[in-house]
Amino acid sequence: MKKKEVRTAIKAIYQELWDLLSLEVETEHFYKLPKGEEPVENSEEDEGWKFAYKKISEIKGHVRKWFLGEEKIQTSMNQIVDEVKDFIKSCEVPGVVTRWKRLNPRLVYFDCAFEVMETCPEAYLEMRGGLTDTRLSCYPDAELVEKRNAYFANAKAKCERDATAYSEDQVFQDEILHTLTLLFEDVFREYL
């Protein structure tokens, strides 16, 4: 495969994943179908997830077809597609694998640990001290809380400047999409 063809195929998969992840807010984390989509089956139960998994299967098919004979690229691409599927399946925020959080540390600002820390401080201290069976993916300190507060204040201010409605869900979706871009730029640097 020529480098130009590889680049075009990588960008096509990137766009398909971008389009799917950009439905995060509209579908309420894939609980609902996107506007204009017909149910996959007669039942409306889990239709958002069925829709997302169908899209993931289509993308995996494109990866197999477009990167046939390009084992290294195919393996890297399948890993990314699987990470997107795991994110959708997790039903959590941030719900991403560690590598996504390493690429974009701002994703940590969406972790439930902050809410637990604010609403249940005693339980949080027990969890942080290892005194419960419940484990959090992070244990914020004062510095991280300060950075998080500044981050959300900036996000709100940006919405005010842009005359758009502020939504933490929309800010999260924007961070997920930004992380997808960072991931493709990192993994496929030599082709882009």
N, C-alpha and C positions, 0 to 999 in steps of 0.2 A: 504494500500500500504506500502510495506517495505521501509525503509529509503534508501536503496541502489537503489531500483527501482525509487524512487522519484528523487534521485540525478541524475540518468541516464537520466530521462525524462527532468529534468531541464536543464541539459547540452545539450540535443538534441535541445530543443527550443532555448537556447542561441546560438547554432551553426547555426540554421536556420536564426535567426535574424542577427547574425554576417555576414553570407553569403550575406544576402540581403543588409545590410548597407555597406558592402564592395564594392558594385556596385555604390556608390555615385559618384565617379569621372568618371568611365567608362560611366555611363549613363547620365552624366551632370545633376545631381540631378533628375534622373528618367524622363528626357524629352525624352531620346532615349532608345531603347531596348539594353540589353547587347548583346555582340557578341555571335552568335550561337543560339539566341532565335528567335523563329518564332512569328510573330504578333498574338495576341490573336484573332483578327478579321481581316477582309479584309482591313480595313482602317489603315493607318500608323499614323493617328492623335491620340495623347495621348497614344501611344502604351507603352511607358516606364511606365507611371502611371498605365495603365491596367495590365501590367506585375507585377508591385509592389503590386497592390491591390489583384491580384490573389494569389501572394505569401503570403500576409498577411492573406487572407482567409484560405489558406492551413494551415498556422501556427495556426490560431485560432481553426481550426478543430482538430489539434494535441493537443492543450491545452485542449479542451473539452474531447477528447478521453483518453489522458494519465493521466489527473488529475480528472477523474470522481470520485466523492465521496470525493475529497480533496478540499473543497470549499475555504479555506483560500489561498491555493497555486494557485488555479484556478483564484481567484479574483486578486491576486497580479500579476500573469502572464498576465492576460488579460489587466490589466492596463499598463504594459510595452509594450505589443503588440500595444495597442491603442496609446501610446506615440510615438512609432516608426511610426505608420501610420500617426499621426498628423505631425510629422517631415517631412515625405515624402510629405504630402499634402501641407505643409506650403510654399514650394518653397522659403524659406528664409534661410539665414545663420546668426546666428546659427539655428534659427527655432525650438529650443527645449523647452520643458517645464522647468519651474523654478527649479524643483527638479534635473534635469540633470545638470543645471548650478551650483547648490549648490554642487553637487557631484564632479564636475569638473569645477572650476571657470575659467579655461583657455578658455572655450568655449566663454566667454564674449569677448575675444580678437578678435573674428571674427564678432562682431556686427557692423552693418552699422553706428552706432553712431560715430565711429572713422573716417570713411570716410567723413561723414557730417561735423564733427568738422574740418577736414583738408581742405576740398574743399569749404565749405560754412560756414565760421566761424560766420558771422552775423546771418544767419538762425539758426545755432546751438545754439547760445546764446539766441535767441528768444525762441526756443523750450525748452531749459533748464530753462529759466525763466518763462515758462508757458504762453508765449504771443502768441502762435499759437495753433491751434487745433491738430497739429501733435505731437504725443508723441513717444519718443524713449524708448527702453527697458532698456537703461542705459545711464548715463551721465558721461562720463569719466572725471577724474581730471588729473592733471599733474602726480601724482604718478602712476595711472593706465596706462597712456600713456607710461610712462617710463618702466613699467613692460612689457607692450605689445611689445614695441620696442625690449627689451632684449629677450623676448620669440622668436620673429621672427628671430632675429639675431642668436640665438642659433639653431633654426630650419634650417636656411641656412647653418650654419657652420657644422651641423651634416650631411646634404646632401653632402657637399663638402668632409667631411671625409669619408663618405660611397660611394663616387663617384656616387651619384644618382642625378637626376634632381630635382631641387627645384620647388615645386608647392604649393601655399597656399591652393589650393583645396585638395591636397593630405594630407597636414598637418591637415586640418580640418577633413577630413575623418578619419585620425588616431586618432584624439581627440574624435570623435563620437564613434569609436570602443572602445577606452579606457574607455569612459564613460559607455558604455554598460556593460563592464566587471565590473566596479565599482558598477554599479546598481545591477547586479546579485549577486555580492559578498555581498552587503549590504542587499538586500531584502531576499535572500535565504541562508544567513550565516549559519543557523543551519543545512542545508542539504548538504552543500558543504564541 
